[in-house]
């Protein structure tokens, strides 16, 4: 079944990951697992240099139709983040923004993070947050009902709170990629929430998509659930026919 990967990265990480970090690696994994669109942010932007990383991501996306770009933004540099959004969100491949609370050393409760979300909501309808408190994400979902928020990793082992959050807010969406399998959590989310607010994301090529695919396939999904999770929900969020 064709898929949209809503959680990917371009670039190198400080781990022993052979043959990773390149556009070629992403495209190879996408071909292997029938992934037609890859929504990615820059590892360089997340870890070190926002502007250089976003520029690298944009260059790759311009050259490969399957690559889509989350513009990485940082609450410590709001004016610069606005410039980055204005530069790349107008491009066909610019599909939304990515926030990383721990790498930016800024919790979702911080005033500057709330200020950044307001700027994001003025410019796009999609943001992926890694991670955040349920209380703050709920406040954002209420304040900006037209902003779709993807909860990266669905709070990990605390996924029950992520499901509760999505149940209360239709613009909250859950991404279950992780570095540990967490048996049963996808089936629990499907049974309580339904498939309409769950997206597939692999964290490639930091992780091989096979890992998260196994987590989903172990949930014994129906064909309707598989179609929604692997393609339909991502297509709706990205405006893909």
N, C-alpha and C positions, 0 to 999 in steps of 0.2 A: 504493500500500500504506500502511495506517495505521501511524503511528510513535509511539514514545515518545522524547522528547528528554531525555537524562539529564545534559545540561550546558548550562544556560542561566543568564542573569542578568537581574535587574530593576534598572534604574537607569542613570544617566549615567556615562560614562567620559571621561577628559581627551583625547579624540580628536575629530577632525572627522567626526562620524557624523550625517548629517542624518536627522531623523525617528526617532531612536532614544531608548531610555531609558524608555519608558512601557509600561504594561500593554497599551495599545492596539497598540503596535508588536509586542509578543510575540504577541498573539492574531492579528494580521494575518498574521504570518509562519507561525504554526501552521496557520492556515486554508489558506494558499497551498500548504504542503508536506504536508498531510494528517497533521499532528502532533496527536494527541489528548490527550497529557499532556506537560506541560512541567515538568521538575524544575529549579528555579531557586534561586539564592542572590542575596543583595542586594549590588549594587555599592557602595552606601553602607556597608554593614557591612564589606565587604572592604577598602575604601579609607580609611575615616575613623571611623565610629561604629557599633560592633557592635550596641548595643542599639537605636538608632534605625533602623538598616538592617533588622535582623530584624523589628522592629515593622512597618515599611513592607511588607516581604515578606509577613508574616502577614496584614496587612490586605488585600493584593491577593489572596492565596490564599483568604481567606474569601469574597471576592466573585466568584470565578471557579473553577468546579469543575475546569477543566483545569490550573490552576496548582498545583504541589506545591512544598514548601519544604524546601531544605537549610538547617538552622540553622547560621549561621556561628559558629564558635568560635575563640578566640584563646588560644594557650598562654601568653601574657603575662598573661592575666587568667583563671585557671582557675576561681576561685570564681564570677566573673561568668558565665563560659561555662556552668558547671553550672546556674546560675539560668536562663540562656537555654534550655538544653536541657530543663529541667524545665517551663518555661513553654510551649514550642511542640511538643515531640515527642509530647505527649499529644493534640494536635489531629489530626484526620483527615488534614490536608494535610501534617503534619510527618513527612517520610519518612526523614530522616537528617541527617548533619552535613557541613559543608564546612570544610576546612582549607586555608589558603594559606601555604606556608612562607616565600615571599619577602616578601609584604606584611606578615607578622607578624615578619619578620626572625628567624625561628627555624627552623633546619634540623631535619630529622626525627631527627637524632642527639642533639638537646638533651634533657636530663633532663626539662625541663618539657613537652616535646612528648610524651614517653613517658607522663608523668603524665596529660596530657590525653587521650591515646588510651585509657588505662585507664578514665577517666571516661566517655568516649564508649561504650566497649564495655559498660559497665554499663547503658546507657540505650537503645541502638539497635543495629540489625544492619547499618547502612549508613553508610559515610563515603567522601567523595570527597576525594582528596589532590592538591594541585597545588604542585609535584611532590614528589619525595623521592628518597632513595637506595634502590636495590634492596635493599641489605643491611638497612636499617631496616624497609622495608615487608615483607620476608620475615620478620623477627623479629616484627612485629605479626601477620602472618597466622598464624604458628605459635602465638603466645601467645593469640590470640583467634580460634579457628576458626569461631565463629558470627558474626564481624564480616566482612561483605562490604566489600572495599576497592576503590574505583574509582580507577585511576591516570589522572588527568586528563592528556590529551595523549600518554599512553604514552611519556613521556620524549622526545618530539619526534624529532629525528634519531637518538636512541639507542634507538629502538623495539625493536631486537633484544633488549636487556636486559629490556625490559618483557615481551616474549613469553616469554623464559626464566623470568622471575619467575612469570608466570601458569601456565606449564607445571608448575612445582614446587608451586604453591599454588592449589587449586580455589576459594578465596574471594577471589582477586585477579581483577579485571575491567579490561578495557582500553577506553579512550575515545580515539578518534583525531582529535578536532577539533584544528585547527591553523591557523596563518596562512600556511603554505606547504604545497603539495600533497603532497610526498613520494611520488611515484609508486611503486607496487608494494608499499608497506608493508602495506596491508590484505590484499592477496592473500597476502603472505608470512605474515601472522598467521593467516589462515584455513587455509592449508595446513599450518602447523606446529602450531597450537593447536586448530583447529576453531572453529566459530562460537559455542560455548556460553559463552564468557567475554568476548565482545566486545559492547559496547553502542554505540548511536548517540548521539552528542552533537554539537551544532552550535556551541556558544558564542554562540548568539543572545542579544540582538540586537547584540552586539559584532561578530559576523560574520553574514552572511546564510547560512541553512542550505544554500543551493544549493552553497556552496563544499565543505562536508564531504560532502554528498550526492554530488557529482561524484567525490570521492575514493573513496567506497564503490562507486558504480556503475561506476567504471573498473576495479574488481576483478573484474568479470564474475562476480558472485555467482550461485549457484544459487538457486532459489526457497526451498529449505530454509534456506540461509544468510541470505537476505534476511529471511525470517520471523523467524529467531532474533535477528538483529542489530537490526532495526528495531522489533520488538515483543516477542518472546518473552522475551528475557533481561531487558529492563527491567521487563516485567510480573512476572516471577518475583521480581526484587529488590524491587519495590515492593508485591508482594502483590496485584496487579491480575489479575482473572479474564480 
